[in-house]
Amino acid sequence: MASASIQAYDIIKAEIISRRFRPGHRLVESDLTVLCDVSRTPVREALRRLVSEGLAEFSPNHGAQVADMAGEDLDALYELRTLIEGYAARRAATRITPAQIAELEMLADRMEELSAQQTVVPEEASANSRFHRIIIDAAKSSRLVSVSNLVVEAPLVLRTIEHYTPEERARSMQHHRELIAAFRARDSQWAEAVMISHIKAAFIAIGREVPNQKQV
């Protein structure tokens, strides 16, 4: 049952992060059982987890639906994300494995290929989410993983990269490369500094498009 619940969680979350399920999209259990190829119980467990992480929300009248991040306090959310992912990058620099670095490079390659397109495709958003998840996993802290689920995945639903100018998009790709270089050098301070710059740049792009948000 646990593996079925994890399977359902991973599939539904991927649909949300990629924006195939957009904000406000109703998460109908019967549809999700078909999508995830599991029974209703694992789907319900997955939905409860997604609600607890802020990716979905539940109302008595409408059931579960994809959360709308537009009303969130993005200032606080991105400040927390800066602290958590900066710390994760610092820890990961001395703990990340060669296999994880190789996967980061593969993802960076793919995102750069996709960035040549004029529109952001779901695969690019998924690759970006995976890139950040590898770094958090590489920090080797179960508590950090638990905390990061609450504040890292949620902002990615906003598809920050969609709000980038071409120059900002190129800089984001360069941040990915510099993070990989810092990990190869096992330099904790370098990795943390790049990640902080990366997250702050994302917030500036989002803040420009989402009204009533303060800038850092």
N, C-alpha and C positions, 0 to 999 in steps of 0.2 A: 504493500500500500504506500509505503514511504517513497519508493522509487517512482510509482505512478504519480504521486503528488508532485514530486520534483520535476518529472517530465512535463506535467501540465503547467506548472509554474514557469519553467524555462520557455515553453512554447508561447504561452500567453504574454509573458514579459517581452519576448522578442518581437511579437506583433505590436506591442505598445511602443517600445523603443524605436522600432523602425517606422512608426506612424502609419502602418497599415491599419491599426486600430487607432483612430484619432481621438482627441479629447471629446468626451461626451458619448463615445461609442458604447452602446449597451453590450454588456458581457453576459450573453444568454447561455445558461448552463447547457441546454440541449445542443446548441451550436458548438460549444467548446468541447463537449465530449467527443464529437465527431472530429473536430480539428486535432485534438490531442490524442485521440484513440484510447481514451480511458473512460471509466465510469463517472457518475456524477460526484461521488464522494471525494476522489482526488481533485476534481475541478473545484469543488467548494473549498477544500483546504488551500488550494493554490490561490483562489480569490481572496480568502481571509489574509493570506500572507501579503498579497499585493496591496490590499487595503491598508494593512499595518505599515507598509513601506511607503505609502502615499502615492503609489502609481494608479490605484483604483479607489473608488469611493462607493459607498452603499447608501441608498435611501429607501425607506419603506415603500414608496410609491413606484420607484423605477428599478429597484434592484441594484446590481453592481454595474458600474460603468467606468470607463477610463477617466481618470481625474483630469481636471482642467487646471493646469499650472498657472494660468494667466492671473489668477487672483492671489497667488502665493506671495509671501514676503520674500522676494528674490534677493533682496539685500542680505537678509539674515541667512538664507539658504546658501548663497554663494560664499559668504564669509565662512560658514561651517564647512562647505566643500573645500575651500582653500586650506583650512586648517587640517582637515582629515586627509585629503589627497597629498598635501605637501608632506605631512608626516609619513604617509604610506610610501611615498617615493623615497624619502630619506631612509626608512627601514629597508625597503626593497633593494636599495643600492648594494647592500652587503649580504643580501640573502637570495637574490634572484638567480635562477638557474640558467645555464646556457640554452636549454630548450625554451625557456620562457623568453629570453632575449631574441632567439631565432623567430619565435612566433610574433613578437612585437615588430621585428623587421619585416616579416611577411605582411602583417597588417598595414604597416606604414607604406610598403610598396603598393598594396592594393588601394589604399585610400588616395594615394597620389595619382594612380591611374584613373580612379573614379572622379577625382577633383577636376579632371580635364573636361568633364561634362558640364554643361551650363546649369543643370538642375541637380539637386541632391537626391540620390536614389536611396531606397531603403537599405541596400547592402552597405553603403558608406556609413550610415548611422549605426548599423549593427557592428561594423568593424571598429568604429570609434568606441562604442560601448565595451566591446571585447578588449580593446587596447587598455582602457582604464581599469577594467576588471582584473586583467593579468597583473598589473602593478599592485593593486590592492591585495590580491592573493599572494604575490611574491613577498609581501611584508610579513607573512606568516604570523598573523595574529587573528585568532577567531573573534575576539572582541572587536577588533577594527573592522572586520568583515561585517559583523552585525550592525555596527554603527553606520558604516558606509552605505548599507542598503537603504537607510532612511534619508540620506542627503546627497548621495552621488547619482543614483539612477534617476531620481525624479527630475532634476534639471535637464537631463539628456532628452527627456520627452519633448522639450521645447525646440529640439533640433537646432542648437546654437549655430551650427555651421550654415544654416539657411540664411542667417542674418549677417554673415560676414561679407565684407567687401572682398574683391579679388586679392587685395594686398593682405587682408586679415586672414583669409583662407590659406594663402601661401605661408604666412607666419605660423599658423597653427600646425601646418605640415612640418615646418622647420622645428617647432617645439618637439614634435614626436621624435624627429631624428636626434635632437640634442639630448632628449631623455635617454634614448638608447645609448648614446655615446657616454653619458654619465653613468649608466648602469654598467657598461663595459669597463669603465675606469674604476668602478666601485667607489665612486665619489658621492657620499651622502649629501653634502652641502650643495653640490652642483645640481643633483637630481631634485632636491627640495626647491631650490631657487627657480629652476625651469618650470616645475609643476605649478608653483604659485603664480608665475607670470602667465602660464597657459590658462589657468582658471580665471584670473583677473581679466585677461583679454576676452574670454568668453562672456563674462558678466557685462563688460562694456558693450559688446555687440548685442546682447539680449536687452540691456537697459535702454538702448537706443530705439528698440522696436516695441517693447512692452511698456505701456504708459504707467505713470505714477510709481516708478521705481527710482530709488536714489542711486547715484553713481558712487563708486569707490574712488 
